[in-house]
Amino acid sequence: MQVLFVVLNDTTLLDDLFSAFVRAGITGATCIESVGMGRTLSEIDNSSIPIFAALRHHLNESRPYNRTIFALLPDDKVDEAISAVESVVGDLSMPGAGVLFTVPVGKVVGFPKRHSSLDELGK
């Protein structure tokens, strides 16, 4: 079991990403509004510190907020989910595309009853 995290910088792609998930058989994901540390630091009045002034100038031209999507997946669905993300976002190694990572899951409590055990999910 893994949890897949996607930080989506281009929020206009959110509907397309969820559609790609559904086509891949992924029917459960959560989306939260998020903002990066750089953006938050750029909004602090630190004009006397050159690095913050430069950061503020750079980030005023970029997208201020993003979306963080996470989905609990069986191990055998992770690669398909990553392909779905890349089919919408493109090359994640490009600046500003976003970030994707997975984290192993040890226990799950409160997962929908249609999955009565982790074995059914491809543990």
Backbone as ProteinMPNN parsed JSONL, in Angstrom:
{"seq_chain_A": "MQVLFVVLNDTTLLDDLFSAFVRAGITGATCIESVGMGRTLSEIDNSSIPIFAALRHHLNESRPYNRTIFALLPDDKVDEAISAVESVVGDLSMPGAGVLFTVPVGKVVGFPKRHSSLDELGK", "coords_chain_A": {"N_chain_A": [[0.842, -1.167, 0.0], [0.516, 2.218, -0.786], [0.764, 5.772, -0.41], [0.116, 8.202, -2.695], [1.378, 11.3, -3.51], [0.746, 14.333, -5.112], [1.891, 17.392, -6.077], [0.413, 19.837, -7.639], [1.129, 22.317, -9.774], [-0.035, 23.815, -11.872], [-3.093, 24.64, -11.614], [-5.239, 24.589, -13.321], [-5.235, 22.194, -14.538], [-6.416, 20.341, -12.929], [-9.031, 19.085, -13.187], [-8.577, 17.555, -15.495], [-6.588, 15.875, -14.517], [-7.962, 14.416, -12.518], [-9.79, 13.119, -14.186], [-8.041, 11.514, -15.671], [-7.144, 9.868, -13.614], [-9.542, 8.467, -13.022], [-9.904, 7.083, -15.447], [-7.764, 5.386, -15.157], [-8.654, 3.739, -13.245], [-8.6, 4.666, -10.678], [-10.392, 5.777, -8.158], [-10.587, 7.275, -5.902], [-9.415, 10.088, -4.338], [-7.908, 12.831, -2.632], [-8.011, 16.346, -2.534], [-6.276, 19.239, -1.695], [-5.97, 22.757, -1.122], [-2.895, 24.438, -1.486], [0.207, 26.065, -0.627], [3.485, 26.985, -1.444], [6.602, 27.07, 0.42], [8.447, 28.988, -0.494], [6.788, 30.907, -1.71], [5.339, 31.806, 0.489], [7.392, 32.886, 2.09], [8.151, 34.933, 0.396], [6.169, 36.762, 0.685], [6.519, 37.939, 3.099], [7.583, 40.901, 4.724], [10.579, 41.483, 4.066], [12.318, 43.227, 2.838], [14.785, 44.334, 3.229], [16.557, 42.302, 3.113], [18.348, 40.954, 0.599], [17.934, 38.418, -0.734], [15.274, 37.745, -0.214], [13.916, 39.835, -1.412], [14.549, 39.382, -4.096], [13.381, 36.878, -4.407], [10.685, 37.531, -3.983], [10.199, 39.149, -6.235], [10.57, 37.269, -8.314], [8.572, 35.318, -7.764], [6.202, 36.725, -7.942], [5.573, 36.666, -10.563], [4.848, 34.111, -11.091], [2.697, 31.214, -10.569], [0.69, 31.631, -7.756], [-0.464, 29.792, -5.964], [-1.072, 26.272, -5.353], [-2.231, 22.891, -5.827], [-2.516, 20.114, -3.727], [-2.688, 16.774, -4.14], [-3.713, 13.688, -2.886], [-3.662, 10.127, -2.778], [-4.632, 6.943, -1.704], [-3.207, 3.957, -2.55], [-3.045, 0.622, -3.92], [0.004, -1.242, -4.187], [0.387, -2.206, -6.812], [-0.904, -0.36, -8.396], [0.46, 1.994, -8.432], [2.429, 2.701, -10.425], [0.78, 2.989, -12.652], [-0.786, 5.134, -11.808], [1.165, 7.138, -11.663], [1.829, 7.317, -14.368], [-0.62, 8.295, -15.292], [-0.655, 10.838, -14.117], [1.599, 11.996, -15.371], [0.683, 11.959, -17.983], [-1.032, 14.05, -18.061], [0.229, 16.289, -16.852], [2.736, 16.322, -17.973], [6.283, 16.302, -18.413], [7.617, 15.915, -15.349], [10.068, 16.743, -14.498], [10.53, 19.197, -15.49], [10.865, 22.699, -14.845], [8.545, 24.097, -12.579], [6.514, 22.295, -13.129], [5.542, 20.566, -11.169], [5.423, 18.253, -8.383], [5.851, 14.86, -7.535], [5.437, 12.142, -5.358], [5.73, 9.062, -3.48], [4.69, 7.335, -0.502], [5.253, 4.663, 1.673], [2.635, 2.791, 3.274], [1.782, 1.793, 6.472], [-0.418, 1.069, 8.126], [-3.972, 1.082, 7.761], [-6.871, 2.668, 8.663], [-10.311, 2.931, 8.639], [-10.736, 2.801, 5.948], [-12.719, 2.526, 2.969], [-15.452, 0.175, 3.203], [-15.736, -1.558, 1.074], [-13.334, -2.642, 0.545], [-12.253, -5.031, 2.277], [-9.918, -6.055, 3.252], [-6.329, -5.607, 3.232], [-5.165, -7.393, 1.527], [-6.912, -7.688, -0.623], [-6.394, -5.357, -1.931], [-3.991, -5.61, -3.118], [-1.76, -5.925, -1.505]], "CA_chain_A": [[0.0, 0.0, 0.0], [1.269, 3.468, -0.88], [0.006, 6.993, -0.623], [0.712, 8.992, -3.773], [1.194, 12.744, -3.363], [1.032, 15.128, -6.298], [1.76, 18.836, -5.924], [0.065, 20.289, -8.982], [1.309, 23.767, -9.849], [-1.012, 24.385, -12.804], [-4.38, 24.195, -11.072], [-6.222, 24.421, -14.397], [-5.15, 20.793, -14.967], [-6.979, 19.468, -11.9], [-10.108, 18.249, -13.734], [-7.961, 16.582, -16.393], [-5.882, 14.891, -13.702], [-8.95, 13.515, -11.928], [-10.313, 12.286, -15.272], [-7.008, 10.505, -15.963], [-7.204, 8.907, -12.512], [-10.72, 7.611, -13.204], [-9.599, 6.174, -16.556], [-6.793, 4.404, -14.663], [-9.296, 2.935, -12.209], [-8.372, 5.279, -9.364], [-11.648, 6.51, -7.941], [-10.553, 8.001, -4.643], [-8.274, 10.97, -4.092], [-8.259, 14.041, -1.893], [-7.314, 17.521, -3.043], [-6.275, 20.379, -0.784], [-5.255, 23.936, -1.594], [-1.602, 24.524, -0.817], [1.115, 27.133, -1.047], [4.858, 26.595, -1.141], [7.367, 27.857, 1.369], [9.026, 30.149, -1.181], [5.75, 31.913, -1.884], [5.036, 32.361, 1.806], [8.514, 33.744, 2.477], [8.208, 36.105, -0.47], [5.141, 37.716, 1.104], [6.963, 38.576, 4.338], [8.301, 42.138, 4.418], [12.01, 41.348, 4.336], [12.936, 43.927, 1.706], [16.175, 44.675, 3.521], [17.373, 41.123, 2.858], [18.293, 40.834, -0.865], [17.412, 37.148, -1.244], [13.823, 37.779, -0.148], [13.452, 40.773, -2.433], [14.661, 38.68, -5.381], [12.371, 35.822, -4.386], [9.388, 38.178, -4.156], [10.088, 39.556, -7.64], [10.427, 36.067, -9.145], [7.32, 34.609, -7.52], [5.051, 37.525, -8.351], [5.289, 36.347, -11.954], [4.472, 32.706, -11.213], [1.427, 30.847, -9.946], [0.865, 31.786, -6.319], [-0.955, 28.668, -5.169], [-1.129, 25.009, -6.066], [-3.106, 21.891, -5.219], [-1.864, 18.872, -3.341], [-3.62, 15.655, -4.288], [-3.163, 12.433, -2.384], [-4.512, 8.961, -3.0], [-4.179, 5.681, -1.146], [-3.192, 3.031, -3.679], [-2.309, -0.636, -3.814], [1.319, -1.132, -4.828], [0.343, -2.474, -8.251], [-1.544, 0.757, -9.097], [1.289, 3.188, -8.323], [3.015, 3.071, -11.719], [-0.314, 3.455, -13.506], [-1.147, 6.464, -11.324], [2.225, 8.054, -12.085], [1.631, 7.522, -15.808], [-1.789, 9.155, -15.455], [-0.231, 12.201, -13.785], [2.49, 12.482, -16.431], [-0.078, 12.164, -19.222], [-1.71, 15.35, -17.945], [1.159, 17.354, -16.464], [3.925, 16.29, -18.804], [7.547, 15.948, -17.778], [7.692, 16.51, -14.02], [11.396, 17.298, -14.237], [10.555, 20.572, -15.997], [10.586, 23.678, -13.791], [7.17, 24.538, -12.415], [5.524, 21.274, -13.484], [4.987, 19.992, -9.959], [6.201, 17.235, -7.695], [5.117, 13.635, -7.254], [6.178, 11.173, -4.565], [4.915, 8.083, -2.764], [5.133, 6.963, 0.838], [4.646, 3.391, 2.071], [1.613, 2.89, 4.319], [1.838, 0.651, 7.374], [-1.759, 0.705, 8.577], [-5.083, 1.878, 7.257], [-8.077, 2.568, 9.468], [-11.383, 3.738, 8.076], [-10.806, 2.675, 4.491], [-14.076, 2.08, 2.6], [-15.743, -1.226, 3.494], [-15.666, -2.418, -0.115], [-12.022, -3.288, 0.624], [-12.269, -5.547, 3.638], [-8.56, -6.358, 3.718], [-5.263, -5.097, 2.365], [-4.884, -8.417, 0.514], [-7.723, -7.403, -1.809], [-5.858, -4.17, -2.578], [-2.697, -5.906, -3.728], [-0.702, -5.749, -0.493]], "C_chain_A": [[0.891, 1.234, 0.0], [0.294, 4.634, -0.87], [0.805, 7.804, -1.642], [0.379, 10.453, -3.513], [1.574, 13.417, -4.669], [0.84, 16.587, -5.921], [1.618, 19.382, -7.334], [0.16, 21.809, -9.038], [0.3, 24.44, -10.768], [-2.397, 23.869, -12.422], [-5.458, 24.044, -12.142], [-6.239, 22.98, -14.91], [-5.833, 19.826, -14.007], [-8.077, 18.553, -12.438], [-9.553, 17.176, -14.671], [-7.231, 15.49, -15.614], [-6.863, 13.907, -13.071], [-9.573, 12.608, -12.984], [-9.325, 11.184, -15.632], [-6.964, 9.455, -14.857], [-8.37, 7.942, -12.698], [-10.484, 6.617, -14.339], [-8.622, 5.084, -16.132], [-7.381, 3.536, -13.553], [-9.071, 3.441, -10.799], [-9.562, 6.196, -9.096], [-11.689, 7.268, -6.623], [-9.277, 8.795, -4.496], [-8.794, 12.19, -3.344], [-7.404, 15.177, -2.416], [-7.412, 18.638, -2.004], [-5.537, 21.544, -1.44], [-3.958, 24.04, -0.807], [-0.803, 25.691, -1.378], [2.517, 26.731, -0.6], [5.549, 27.553, -0.182], [7.95, 29.12, 0.731], [8.023, 31.261, -1.345], [5.427, 32.595, -0.555], [6.144, 33.301, 2.263], [8.56, 35.02, 1.648], [7.198, 37.167, -0.055], [5.48, 38.406, 2.419], [7.757, 39.821, 3.968], [9.745, 42.034, 4.904], [12.795, 42.06, 3.248], [14.386, 44.309, 1.969], [17.118, 43.496, 3.297], [17.265, 40.804, 1.365], [17.676, 39.536, -1.379], [15.888, 37.146, -1.234], [13.239, 38.741, -1.176], [13.485, 40.115, -3.814], [13.607, 37.585, -5.485], [10.986, 36.41, -4.626], [9.187, 38.573, -5.619], [9.838, 38.345, -8.533], [9.049, 35.44, -8.98], [6.088, 35.421, -7.87], [4.651, 37.235, -9.783], [4.825, 34.907, -12.14], [3.128, 32.457, -10.539], [1.579, 30.907, -8.43], [0.492, 30.555, -5.503], [-0.978, 27.412, -6.019], [-2.135, 24.106, -5.383], [-2.251, 20.673, -4.878], [-2.93, 17.788, -3.347], [-2.957, 14.435, -3.676], [-4.187, 11.329, -2.513], [-3.846, 7.738, -2.395], [-4.318, 4.619, -2.228], [-2.549, 1.7, -3.319], [-1.004, -0.507, -4.6], [1.247, -1.309, -6.343], [-0.356, -1.376, -9.051], [-0.658, 2.003, -9.158], [1.852, 3.622, -9.674], [1.956, 3.591, -12.678], [-0.755, 4.864, -13.103], [-0.108, 7.504, -11.751], [2.112, 8.337, -13.578], [0.447, 8.441, -16.076], [-1.43, 10.612, -15.169], [0.621, 12.774, -14.907], [1.755, 12.711, -17.743], [-0.784, 13.52, -19.228], [-0.712, 16.483, -17.749], [2.343, 17.448, -17.417], [5.128, 15.897, -17.976], [7.684, 16.662, -16.43], [9.074, 17.063, -13.686], [11.527, 18.732, -14.761], [10.212, 21.543, -14.873], [9.105, 24.068, -13.774], [6.108, 23.506, -12.712], [4.818, 20.721, -12.255], [5.917, 18.935, -9.404], [5.292, 16.042, -7.433], [6.009, 12.749, -6.399], [5.208, 10.212, -3.894], [5.548, 7.797, -1.412], [4.47, 5.635, 1.184], [3.685, 3.595, 3.246], [1.669, 1.622, 5.168], [0.467, 0.158, 7.792], [-2.778, 1.632, 7.953], [-6.284, 1.62, 8.15], [-9.123, 3.467, 8.831], [-11.456, 3.726, 6.569], [-12.194, 2.158, 4.121], [-14.263, 0.577, 2.758], [-15.668, -2.122, 2.267], [-14.32, -3.126, -0.21], [-11.859, -3.803, 2.044], [-10.868, -5.915, 4.134], [-7.539, -5.788, 2.743], [-4.92, -6.105, 1.282], [-5.661, -8.149, -0.76], [-7.178, -6.216, -2.593], [-4.492, -4.402, -3.188], [-1.535, -5.699, -2.796], [0.561, -6.48, -0.887]], "O_chain_A": [[1.899, 1.282, 0.705], [-0.861, 4.495, -1.273], [1.998, 8.054, -1.471], [-0.786, 10.799, -3.317], [2.607, 13.105, -5.261], [-0.245, 16.982, -5.493], [2.568, 19.39, -8.117], [-0.642, 22.507, -8.416], [-0.173, 25.535, -10.463], [-2.815, 22.795, -12.855], [-6.492, 23.426, -11.887], [-7.154, 22.591, -15.636], [-5.831, 18.618, -14.243], [-8.053, 17.352, -12.168], [-10.001, 16.03, -14.646], [-7.252, 14.323, -16.003], [-6.625, 12.7, -13.085], [-9.855, 11.444, -12.703], [-9.726, 10.044, -15.871], [-6.767, 8.273, -15.138], [-8.204, 6.732, -12.548], [-10.823, 5.44, -14.213], [-8.645, 3.982, -16.68], [-6.685, 2.694, -12.986], [-9.323, 2.725, -9.83], [-9.716, 7.244, -9.722], [-12.72, 7.841, -6.269], [-8.181, 8.235, -4.527], [-9.975, 12.53, -3.422], [-6.222, 14.998, -2.706], [-8.494, 18.941, -1.5], [-4.601, 21.344, -2.214], [-3.926, 23.764, 0.392], [-1.098, 26.223, -2.449], [2.701, 26.2, 0.495], [5.127, 28.695, -0.004], [7.946, 30.19, 1.34], [8.351, 32.431, -1.147], [5.263, 33.814, -0.494], [5.868, 34.39, 2.767], [8.963, 36.071, 2.145], [7.349, 38.338, -0.401], [4.802, 39.355, 2.813], [8.521, 39.803, 3.004], [10.075, 42.45, 6.015], [13.819, 41.557, 2.786], [15.135, 44.58, 1.03], [18.337, 43.666, 3.291], [16.191, 40.418, 0.904], [16.955, 39.561, -2.376], [15.268, 36.603, -2.148], [12.179, 38.478, -1.744], [12.556, 40.274, -4.605], [13.009, 37.394, -6.544], [10.198, 35.85, -5.388], [8.112, 38.352, -6.176], [8.983, 38.394, -9.417], [8.422, 35.068, -9.972], [5.02, 34.846, -8.077], [3.524, 37.521, -10.185], [4.443, 34.525, -13.246], [2.505, 33.376, -10.007], [2.495, 30.3, -7.876], [1.084, 30.309, -4.451], [-0.911, 27.475, -7.247], [-2.819, 24.529, -4.451], [-1.382, 20.266, -5.648], [-3.939, 17.88, -2.648], [-1.778, 14.175, -3.916], [-5.392, 11.542, -2.383], [-2.644, 7.526, -2.557], [-5.406, 4.402, -2.76], [-1.622, 1.65, -2.511], [-0.928, 0.252, -5.566], [1.967, -0.635, -7.079], [-0.396, -1.455, -10.279], [-0.987, 2.961, -9.856], [1.759, 4.797, -10.029], [2.206, 4.531, -13.433], [-1.062, 5.69, -13.962], [-0.459, 8.613, -12.152], [2.28, 9.479, -14.006], [0.498, 9.273, -16.982], [-1.852, 11.513, -15.894], [0.397, 13.901, -15.348], [2.156, 13.564, -18.535], [-1.091, 14.062, -20.289], [-0.803, 17.518, -18.41], [2.887, 18.53, -17.638], [4.994, 15.23, -16.949], [7.848, 17.881, -16.386], [9.232, 17.776, -12.695], [12.528, 19.399, -14.501], [9.36, 21.244, -14.036], [8.501, 24.33, -14.815], [4.919, 23.789, -12.568], [3.62, 20.438, -12.301], [7.036, 18.745, -9.879], [4.106, 16.203, -7.145], [7.201, 12.613, -6.676], [4.021, 10.504, -3.756], [6.747, 7.982, -1.201], [3.26, 5.485, 1.011], [3.898, 4.458, 4.098], [1.61, 0.511, 4.641], [0.219, -1.047, 7.808], [-2.5, 2.794, 7.657], [-6.666, 0.47, 8.364], [-8.851, 4.627, 8.52], [-12.154, 4.543, 5.97], [-12.791, 1.414, 4.9], [-13.35, -0.203, 2.483], [-15.547, -3.339, 2.408], [-14.176, -4.095, -0.955], [-11.375, -3.082, 2.917], [-10.67, -6.07, 5.339], [-7.847, -5.523, 1.581], [-4.431, -5.719, 0.22], [-5.144, -8.353, -1.858], [-7.462, -6.075, -3.782], [-3.893, -3.471, -3.726], [-0.442, -5.337, -3.231], [1.55, -6.441, -0.156]]}, "name": "protein", "num_of_chains": 1, "seq": "MQVLFVVLNDTTLLDDLFSAFVRAGITGATCIESVGMGRTLSEIDNSSIPIFAALRHHLNESRPYNRTIFALLPDDKVDEAISAVESVVGDLSMPGAGVLFTVPVGKVVGFPKRHSSLDELGK"}
